[in-house]
């Protein structure tokens, strides 16, 4: 592994881009760490009661933080002028880790939307463990294990079809789920252009298009379910004979938060999909600009999702208010 400093003249536009990117990365690191700390602490303190929604939030924030620390922070260091080049074995390991973390991050976000939709379908509040048994429900643990294990299996090609380059290396294939530029000198090394594009296309379908489509469906389903039960509740004037969702205002607030997260996710990943596929299949005059858009879009969701969660999570709001009161 070799490291070297790189001095170069930066244009105002590149300085502005780096400044924005650094702010977003720092915001993502601090925000997701706060979510894990505050919500995780609540899970540990509430003996005998495990809120499944909080477990999912911690998992999503953890996947966000791992992507931010494992790749985005390294990109910031590279942007500051420090280049590090790994050997072939290390590059294969890092490329596999990047694909694994990014893919798991997508499905962890989708899992939150599915959980809320299923909660509303059961006509009950979020599942909790009130029977004295330690730990969250088994189906929840199984779902989270499947997310991380299946995405690890999917990332196996990255552990094989990658190699180390040098300071003159350029990326010939880009995937939203892994990379939009060489980092640590690591680049893709598929046997042929066809196999590389096949993997990129499957990645786009499995980890980008399908989750976005399913997120949209489940979120619309949640909103429709809330609307239906709201009408039913008003029609029967809170009749005991009709099954209605308890805590309608809380569930509506949660639906709005998840809807905002989905819109943020779809917007950021949609921009990345357009930009990266323009590079893979077109490479016209707008390639450089669109790749900058892709890099900013990739970090936007990770940076802003903790802020959205803080709006809808009571414990997070209380901690933020307490910290701000101390600072001010």
C-alpha positions as CSV (number, residue, x, y, z in Angstrom):
1,X,0.0,0.0,0.0
2,X,1.4,3.4,-0.9
3,X,0.3,6.9,0.0
4,X,1.2,10.2,-1.5
5,X,0.1,13.8,-1.3
6,X,-1.3,15.5,-4.3
7,X,-1.1,19.2,-4.8
8,X,-3.3,20.7,-7.5
9,X,-4.9,23.9,-8.4
10,X,-8.6,23.8,-7.5
11,X,-11.2,25.8,-9.3
12,X,-13.9,27.6,-7.3
13,X,-16.5,25.1,-8.5
14,X,-14.4,22.2,-7.3
15,X,-13.8,23.9,-3.9
16,X,-17.6,24.5,-3.6
17,X,-18.3,20.9,-4.5
18,X,-15.7,19.6,-1.9
19,X,-17.1,22.0,0.8
20,X,-20.7,20.8,0.2
21,X,-19.6,17.1,0.1
22,X,-17.6,17.5,3.4
23,X,-20.5,19.1,5.1
24,X,-22.9,16.4,4.0
25,X,-20.5,13.6,5.1
26,X,-20.0,15.2,8.5
27,X,-23.7,15.7,8.9
28,X,-24.3,12.0,8.0
29,X,-21.6,10.8,10.4
30,X,-22.8,12.9,13.4
31,X,-26.5,12.4,12.6
32,X,-26.5,8.7,12.3
33,X,-24.2,8.2,15.3
34,X,-26.8,10.3,17.3
35,X,-29.7,8.1,16.1
36,X,-27.8,4.9,17.0
37,X,-26.8,6.3,20.4
38,X,-30.2,7.8,21.4
39,X,-32.5,5.2,20.0
40,X,-30.2,2.3,21.0
41,X,-29.9,3.7,24.5
42,X,-33.7,3.7,24.7
43,X,-33.8,0.1,23.6
44,X,-31.3,-0.9,26.3
45,X,-33.1,1.1,29.1
46,X,-36.6,-0.1,28.4
47,X,-36.4,-3.5,30.1
48,X,-38.9,-6.1,28.8
49,X,-40.2,-3.9,26.1
50,X,-38.5,-3.9,22.7
51,X,-40.0,-1.6,20.1
52,X,-39.5,-3.2,16.7
53,X,-39.6,0.2,14.9
54,X,-36.7,1.4,17.0
55,X,-34.7,-1.8,16.2
56,X,-35.3,-1.1,12.5
57,X,-34.3,2.6,12.9
58,X,-31.0,1.6,14.6
59,X,-30.3,-0.9,11.8
60,X,-30.9,1.7,9.1
61,X,-28.8,4.3,10.9
62,X,-26.1,1.7,11.4
63,X,-26.0,0.9,7.7
64,X,-26.0,4.6,6.8
65,X,-23.1,5.2,9.2
66,X,-21.1,2.2,7.8
67,X,-21.4,3.5,4.3
68,X,-20.5,7.0,5.3
69,X,-17.4,5.9,7.3
70,X,-16.4,3.1,5.0
71,X,-16.5,5.0,1.8
72,X,-17.7,8.6,1.9
73,X,-15.2,9.6,4.6
74,X,-12.4,8.1,2.5
75,X,-13.7,10.1,-0.5
76,X,-13.4,13.3,1.5
77,X,-9.8,12.4,2.4
78,X,-9.1,11.8,-1.3
79,X,-10.7,15.1,-2.2
80,X,-8.4,16.8,0.2
81,X,-5.5,15.7,-1.8
82,X,-4.3,12.5,-0.1
83,X,-4.2,9.5,-2.4
84,X,-3.8,6.0,-1.0
85,X,-3.3,2.9,-3.3
86,X,-4.0,-0.6,-2.0
87,X,-2.6,-3.9,-3.3
88,X,-4.8,-6.3,-5.3
89,X,-6.0,-8.3,-2.3
90,X,-6.9,-5.3,-0.3
91,X,-8.8,-3.8,-3.2
92,X,-10.9,-6.9,-3.7
93,X,-11.7,-6.9,0.0
94,X,-12.7,-3.2,0.0
95,X,-14.7,-3.4,-3.2
96,X,-16.7,-6.3,-1.7
97,X,-17.3,-4.4,1.5
98,X,-18.5,-1.3,-0.4
99,X,-21.0,-3.3,-2.5
100,X,-22.2,-5.2,0.6
101,X,-22.8,-2.0,2.7
102,X,-24.5,-0.1,-0.1
103,X,-26.8,-2.9,-1.0
104,X,-27.7,-3.7,2.6
105,X,-28.3,0.1,3.1
106,X,-30.9,0.1,0.3
107,X,-32.9,-2.9,1.7
108,X,-32.6,-1.7,5.3
109,X,-34.3,1.5,4.2
110,X,-37.0,-0.5,2.4
111,X,-37.5,-2.7,5.4
112,X,-38.6,0.3,7.5
113,X,-41.3,1.1,4.9
114,X,-42.5,-2.5,4.8
115,X,-42.6,-2.8,8.6
116,X,-44.8,0.3,8.9
117,X,-47.1,-0.9,6.2
118,X,-47.5,-4.3,7.9
119,X,-48.1,-2.7,11.3
120,X,-51.0,-0.7,9.8
121,X,-52.4,-3.8,8.1
122,X,-52.5,-5.6,11.5
123,X,-54.7,-2.7,12.8
124,X,-52.4,-2.4,15.8
125,X,-49.5,-0.3,17.1
126,X,-45.9,-1.2,16.4
127,X,-45.1,-4.7,17.8
128,X,-43.5,-4.7,21.2
129,X,-42.2,-7.4,23.5
130,X,-44.3,-7.2,26.6
131,X,-44.2,-10.8,27.7
132,X,-40.8,-10.6,29.5
133,X,-38.9,-12.4,26.8
134,X,-35.6,-10.7,26.0
135,X,-34.9,-9.4,22.5
136,X,-37.1,-8.3,19.6
137,X,-39.5,-10.6,17.7
138,X,-38.0,-13.5,15.8
139,X,-39.4,-12.5,12.4
140,X,-37.8,-9.1,12.8
141,X,-34.4,-10.6,13.6
142,X,-34.8,-13.1,10.7
143,X,-35.6,-10.2,8.3
144,X,-32.5,-8.2,9.3
145,X,-30.3,-11.3,9.1
146,X,-31.6,-12.0,5.6
147,X,-30.9,-8.4,4.5
148,X,-27.2,-8.6,5.6
149,X,-26.6,-12.2,4.6
150,X,-28.2,-12.1,1.1
151,X,-26.5,-8.9,0.2
152,X,-23.2,-10.3,1.3
153,X,-23.8,-13.2,-1.1
154,X,-24.6,-10.7,-3.8
155,X,-21.4,-8.8,-3.2
156,X,-19.2,-11.9,-3.9
157,X,-18.4,-10.8,-7.5
158,X,-16.9,-7.6,-6.1
159,X,-14.5,-9.7,-4.1
160,X,-13.4,-11.4,-7.3
161,X,-13.7,-9.0,-10.3
162,X,-11.7,-6.1,-9.0
163,X,-8.1,-5.0,-8.9
164,X,-5.7,-2.3,-7.9
165,X,-4.8,0.5,-10.3
166,X,-2.6,3.6,-10.0
167,X,-3.0,7.4,-10.1
168,X,-3.7,7.3,-13.8
169,X,-6.4,4.6,-13.6
170,X,-9.9,5.6,-14.7
171,X,-13.1,3.7,-14.0
172,X,-14.7,2.1,-17.1
173,X,-17.8,0.8,-15.3
174,X,-19.8,2.4,-12.5
175,X,-22.5,1.1,-10.2
176,X,-24.7,3.1,-7.9
177,X,-24.4,0.3,-5.3
178,X,-20.7,0.5,-5.1
179,X,-18.7,3.2,-6.8
180,X,-18.9,6.4,-8.9
181,X,-15.1,6.8,-9.1
182,X,-11.9,4.9,-8.2
183,X,-11.0,5.0,-4.6
184,X,-7.8,3.7,-3.0
185,X,-6.8,2.8,-6.5
186,X,-9.4,0.1,-6.7
187,X,-11.3,-0.5,-10.0
188,X,-13.5,-3.2,-11.5
189,X,-11.9,-5.9,-13.5
190,X,-14.5,-8.0,-15.3
191,X,-13.5,-10.6,-17.9
192,X,-15.3,-8.7,-20.6
193,X,-17.3,-5.5,-21.1
194,X,-20.4,-7.6,-21.6
195,X,-20.1,-9.3,-18.2
196,X,-19.4,-6.0,-16.5
197,X,-22.5,-4.4,-18.0
198,X,-24.5,-7.5,-17.1
199,X,-23.5,-7.1,-13.5
200,X,-24.2,-3.4,-13.6
201,X,-27.6,-3.9,-15.1
202,X,-28.6,-6.6,-12.6
203,X,-27.4,-4.3,-9.8
204,X,-29.6,-1.5,-11.2
205,X,-32.6,-3.8,-11.3
206,X,-32.1,-5.6,-8.0
207,X,-30.7,-2.9,-5.7
208,X,-32.1,0.3,-7.3
209,X,-35.2,-0.1,-9.4
210,X,-37.0,-2.8,-7.5
211,X,-36.5,-1.3,-4.0
212,X,-37.6,2.2,-5.3
213,X,-40.7,0.6,-6.9
214,X,-41.6,-1.4,-3.8
215,X,-41.0,1.5,-1.5
216,X,-43.4,3.6,-3.5
217,X,-46.1,0.8,-3.4
218,X,-45.8,0.1,0.4
219,X,-45.7,3.8,1.2
220,X,-48.8,4.5,-0.9
221,X,-50.4,1.5,0.8
222,X,-49.7,2.9,4.2
223,X,-51.2,6.2,3.4
224,X,-54.3,4.6,1.9
225,X,-54.7,2.3,4.9
226,X,-54.5,5.3,7.3
227,X,-57.0,7.2,5.1
228,X,-59.4,4.2,5.1
229,X,-59.3,3.7,8.8
230,X,-59.6,7.4,9.5
231,X,-62.8,7.5,7.5
232,X,-64.0,4.3,9.2
233,X,-63.3,5.8,12.6
234,X,-65.2,9.0,11.9
235,X,-68.1,7.0,10.4
236,X,-68.7,4.8,13.4
237,X,-67.8,7.6,15.8
238,X,-65.2,5.4,17.6
239,X,-67.6,2.4,17.8
240,X,-66.2,-0.5,19.8
241,X,-67.6,-2.9,17.1
242,X,-65.3,-1.7,14.3
243,X,-61.6,-2.6,14.2
244,X,-59.6,0.7,13.9
245,X,-56.0,1.6,14.3
246,X,-55.2,2.8,17.8
247,X,-53.1,5.9,18.0
248,X,-54.2,7.2,14.6
249,X,-52.3,10.6,15.0
250,X,-49.1,8.8,16.0
251,X,-49.3,6.4,13.0
252,X,-50.2,9.3,10.7
253,X,-47.1,11.2,11.9
254,X,-44.9,8.1,11.4
255,X,-46.4,7.6,7.9
256,X,-45.4,11.2,7.1
257,X,-41.9,10.7,8.3
258,X,-41.5,7.4,6.4
259,X,-43.0,9.0,3.3
260,X,-40.5,11.9,3.5
261,X,-37.7,9.4,3.9
262,X,-38.9,7.5,0.8
263,X,-39.1,10.7,-1.2
264,X,-35.6,11.7,-0.1
265,X,-34.3,8.2,-0.9
266,X,-36.0,8.0,-4.3
267,X,-34.8,11.5,-5.2
268,X,-31.2,10.8,-4.3
269,X,-30.9,7.3,-5.7
270,X,-32.9,8.4,-8.8
271,X,-30.3,11.1,-9.6
272,X,-27.6,8.5,-9.1
273,X,-29.2,6.0,-11.4
274,X,-29.7,8.5,-14.2
275,X,-26.1,9.8,-13.8
276,X,-24.3,6.5,-13.5
277,X,-26.2,4.8,-16.3
278,X,-25.5,7.8,-18.5
279,X,-21.8,7.1,-17.9
280,X,-22.2,3.4,-18.6
281,X,-24.2,3.6,-21.7
282,X,-23.7,7.1,-23.2
283,X,-20.7,9.1,-21.9
284,X,-21.6,12.3,-23.7
285,X,-20.5,15.8,-22.9
286,X,-22.5,16.0,-19.6
287,X,-20.8,13.0,-18.1
288,X,-18.5,14.9,-15.6
289,X,-21.3,17.1,-14.4
290,X,-23.7,14.2,-13.9
291,X,-21.1,12.2,-12.0
292,X,-20.7,15.1,-9.6
293,X,-24.5,15.0,-9.2
294,X,-24.3,11.3,-8.5
295,X,-21.7,11.7,-5.8
296,X,-23.7,14.4,-4.0
297,X,-26.9,12.4,-4.4
298,X,-25.3,9.3,-2.9
299,X,-24.6,11.1,0.4
300,X,-27.7,13.3,0.5
301,X,-30.0,10.6,1.9
302,X,-27.4,9.4,4.5
303,X,-26.9,13.0,5.6
304,X,-30.5,14.2,5.8
305,X,-32.3,11.1,7.0
306,X,-31.4,11.6,10.7
307,X,-32.9,15.1,10.5
308,X,-36.1,13.7,9.1
309,X,-36.2,11.0,11.8
310,X,-35.6,13.6,14.5
311,X,-38.9,15.3,13.5
312,X,-40.9,12.2,14.1
313,X,-39.1,10.5,17.0
314,X,-40.0,11.8,20.4
315,X,-36.8,10.7,22.2
316,X,-34.6,12.1,19.4
317,X,-36.4,15.5,19.6
318,X,-36.1,15.6,23.4
319,X,-32.3,15.0,23.2
320,X,-31.8,17.5,20.4
321,X,-33.8,20.2,22.4
322,X,-31.7,19.4,25.5
323,X,-28.4,19.7,23.6
324,X,-29.5,23.0,21.9
325,X,-30.6,24.4,25.2
326,X,-27.2,23.7,26.7
327,X,-25.4,25.2,23.7
328,X,-27.5,28.3,23.5
